[in-house]
Amino acid sequence: MSEYFYNLPTAAKKSKLQFLKHSYRGFRPIVNKDFTVENYPDLTDKICIITGMNTGIGYEAVDILLSKNCTVYGIVRTESKGNAAKEKLLEKNKNTKGSLTIIAGCDLSDFNTVKQTGLKIQELLKDKEVDFVIHNAGLMSNYNDRSNSDGIELMFATNVMGPQLLQAYIDPFFLTKKKSENDMKRIIWLSSLAHMAAPTPYGFNQKDPKYLDLKARPHSSTLYGQSKACSILQAKAYGIKHQTDEKYGIQSVSVFPGILTTELARDYPRFVQKFWNMAFYAPRFGAYSELYGCFYPNLETGDYVIPFGAVDTPRYDVNSALENGVCVSFWDYVQNEIKEYLPKN
Ligand SMILES: NC(=O)c1ccc[n+]([C@@H]2O[C@H](COP(=O)([O-])OP(=O)(O)OC[C@H]3O[C@@H](n4cnc5c(N)ncnc54)[C@H](OP(=O)(O)O)[C@@H]3O)[C@@H](O)[C@H]2O)c1
């Protein structure tokens, strides 16, 4: 076991009732009619960095951001997909005063490419300040035996380690004081109802969250669940580590966007995808959850947003990690694992 996880305090017990209530809200979400796109601020001269925006929730979020005149930097894995999305989005938002710059080649499971992307972002931003960061990209694999080139379980590498590494390169442009009291600065970490299926306690496997040992790997749903519980821990830990509220007026929150008909289930058999597309909600609704995280005024660091615009408590043992500092131990563990790729300053 890693030294970061010795002698952790006891966590609250998870509850079946909470699981049922949370699942019900996931499958039957409520649209928050008191806080809609009309209530979002105008975003002229505001900068947002968002990952995985070529499709799904990220694409819809950028559509709305451009309609509000935001300057968007879209970080994608595949250049052609990013450019195709850009063309469609700019065609839809001809009158925007904002812009969309695609930065391609970022495979979040390949830390060398994340580092290169981070350096590209730094070069492009120069002396600009970032107002919003949305760690939207994510993988929900149907397989438990997929790993990156270092043998790290692929969803942990993609959904947890990659975003934390990328953020280290964005920090110098993001961790700056708000220009005025009314300005908003937010960072969003994408979570899911699936965090309910994460390992107990605390939502991650303290023996080895990277699951280097293939034989020790649980079902893929538990691995995806782990990655999404970790996003909840990262949201709070980022705020604590950088004193984001106190020093900069930044809130760092996690968001479960809803269960949506995106390409997320692409790895699953066709019948699952068919059912998924019949039963669930359009990706646009996921963007409402994500942007509630960005723009709803009364959010605090560590809040967990649920669809389509409300705050709830994550699984009780995961919530314990937010209260007793285990989220910070987890953050430090990841930071140590990615140290060779971190910016040298
Ligand atoms: N849809 C849902 O029901 C649901 C529910 C809960 C949470 N979420 C979360 O919402 C977020 C957005 O998902 P979505 O539903 O919009 O799914 P999606 O349509 O599959 O989009 C996922 C995005 O992530 C990118 N991505 C995947 N693996 C990547 C990697 N290794 N490196 C860089 N980018 C990568 C994809 O790029 P490519 O196109 O190049 O693969 C794509 O742009 C995810 O974090 C997901 O876990 C979704």
The ligand as an SDF file (V2000), in Angstrom:
LIG
                    3D

 48 52  0  0  0  0  0  0  0  0999 V2000
  -23.1120   10.4450  -20.8620 N   0  0  0  0  0  0  0  0  0  0  0  0
  -23.4180   10.1300  -19.6270 C   0  0  0  0  0  0  0  0  0  0  0  0
  -24.4530    9.5120  -19.3550 O   0  0  0  0  0  0  0  0  0  0  0  0
  -22.5040   10.5070  -18.4980 C   0  0  0  0  0  0  0  0  0  0  0  0
  -22.9120   10.2170  -17.1830 C   0  0  0  0  0  0  0  0  0  0  0  0
  -22.0790   10.5760  -16.1420 C   0  0  0  0  0  0  0  0  0  0  0  0
  -20.8640   11.1790  -16.3900 C   0  0  0  0  0  0  0  0  0  0  0  0
  -20.4880   11.4240  -17.6800 N   0  0  0  0  0  0  0  0  0  0  0  0
  -19.1780   12.0530  -17.8980 C   0  0  0  0  0  0  0  0  0  0  0  0
  -19.3160   13.1570  -18.7750 O   0  0  0  0  0  0  0  0  0  0  0  0
  -18.0820   13.3800  -19.4730 C   0  0  0  0  0  0  0  0  0  0  0  0
  -18.3560   13.6000  -20.9460 C   0  0  0  0  0  0  0  0  0  0  0  0
  -18.8160   12.3760  -21.4880 O   0  0  0  0  0  0  0  0  0  0  0  0
  -19.8450   12.2510  -22.6860 P   0  0  0  0  0  0  0  0  0  0  0  0
  -21.0330   11.5790  -22.1260 O   0  0  0  0  0  0  0  0  0  0  0  0
  -19.9700   13.5040  -23.4160 O   0  0  0  0  0  0  0  0  0  0  0  0
  -19.0630   11.1250  -23.5250 O   0  0  0  0  0  0  0  0  0  0  0  0
  -18.5340   11.0890  -25.0350 P   0  0  0  0  0  0  0  0  0  0  0  0
  -19.5940   11.5280  -25.9680 O   0  0  0  0  0  0  0  0  0  0  0  0
  -17.9800    9.7050  -25.1680 O   0  0  0  0  0  0  0  0  0  0  0  0
  -17.3570   12.1630  -25.0370 O   0  0  0  0  0  0  0  0  0  0  0  0
  -16.1820   11.8790  -24.3240 C   0  0  0  0  0  0  0  0  0  0  0  0
  -15.0950   12.8500  -24.7390 C   0  0  0  0  0  0  0  0  0  0  0  0
  -13.9110   12.4730  -24.0060 O   0  0  0  0  0  0  0  0  0  0  0  0
  -12.8500   12.2760  -24.9290 C   0  0  0  0  0  0  0  0  0  0  0  0
  -11.8960   11.2570  -24.4800 N   0  0  0  0  0  0  0  0  0  0  0  0
  -12.1150    9.9590  -24.1740 C   0  0  0  0  0  0  0  0  0  0  0  0
  -10.9690    9.3500  -23.8520 N   0  0  0  0  0  0  0  0  0  0  0  0
   -9.9850   10.2810  -23.9690 C   0  0  0  0  0  0  0  0  0  0  0  0
   -8.5800   10.2730  -23.8110 C   0  0  0  0  0  0  0  0  0  0  0  0
   -7.9080    9.1720  -23.4680 N   0  0  0  0  0  0  0  0  0  0  0  0
   -7.8970   11.4200  -24.0010 N   0  0  0  0  0  0  0  0  0  0  0  0
   -8.5340   12.5590  -24.3600 C   0  0  0  0  0  0  0  0  0  0  0  0
   -9.8670   12.6370  -24.5650 N   0  0  0  0  0  0  0  0  0  0  0  0
  -10.5770   11.5040  -24.3610 C   0  0  0  0  0  0  0  0  0  0  0  0
  -13.5200   11.8170  -26.2060 C   0  0  0  0  0  0  0  0  0  0  0  0
  -12.6370   12.0370  -27.2920 O   0  0  0  0  0  0  0  0  0  0  0  0
  -12.7280   11.1100  -28.6150 P   0  0  0  0  0  0  0  0  0  0  0  0
  -13.9940   11.5030  -29.3220 O   0  0  0  0  0  0  0  0  0  0  0  0
  -11.4910   11.4240  -29.3610 O   0  0  0  0  0  0  0  0  0  0  0  0
  -12.7660    9.6920  -28.1160 O   0  0  0  0  0  0  0  0  0  0  0  0
  -14.7310   12.7350  -26.2250 C   0  0  0  0  0  0  0  0  0  0  0  0
  -14.3710   13.9950  -26.7070 O   0  0  0  0  0  0  0  0  0  0  0  0
  -17.2090   12.1700  -19.1620 C   0  0  0  0  0  0  0  0  0  0  0  0
  -16.2620   12.5270  -18.1790 O   0  0  0  0  0  0  0  0  0  0  0  0
  -18.1810   11.1570  -18.6030 C   0  0  0  0  0  0  0  0  0  0  0  0
  -17.5580   10.2540  -17.7090 O   0  0  0  0  0  0  0  0  0  0  0  0
  -21.2860   11.1320  -18.7440 C   0  0  0  0  0  0  0  0  0  0  0  0
  1  2  1  0
  2  3  2  0
  2  4  1  0
  4  5  1  0
  4 48  2  0
  5  6  2  0
  6  7  1  0
  7  8  2  0
  8  9  1  0
  8 48  1  0
  9 10  1  0
  9 46  1  0
 10 11  1  0
 11 12  1  0
 11 44  1  0
 12 13  1  0
 13 14  1  0
 14 15  2  0
 14 16  1  0
 14 17  1  0
 17 18  1  0
 18 19  2  0
 18 20  1  0
 18 21  1  0
 21 22  1  0
 22 23  1  0
 23 24  1  0
 23 42  1  0
 24 25  1  0
 25 26  1  0
 25 36  1  0
 26 27  1  0
 26 35  1  0
 27 28  2  0
 28 29  1  0
 29 30  1  0
 29 35  2  0
 30 31  1  0
 30 32  2  0
 32 33  1  0
 33 34  2  0
 34 35  1  0
 36 37  1  0
 36 42  1  0
 37 38  1  0
 38 39  2  0
 38 40  1  0
 38 41  1  0
 42 43  1  0
 44 45  1  0
 44 46  1  0
 46 47  1  0
M  CHG  2   8   1  16  -1
M  END
$$$$
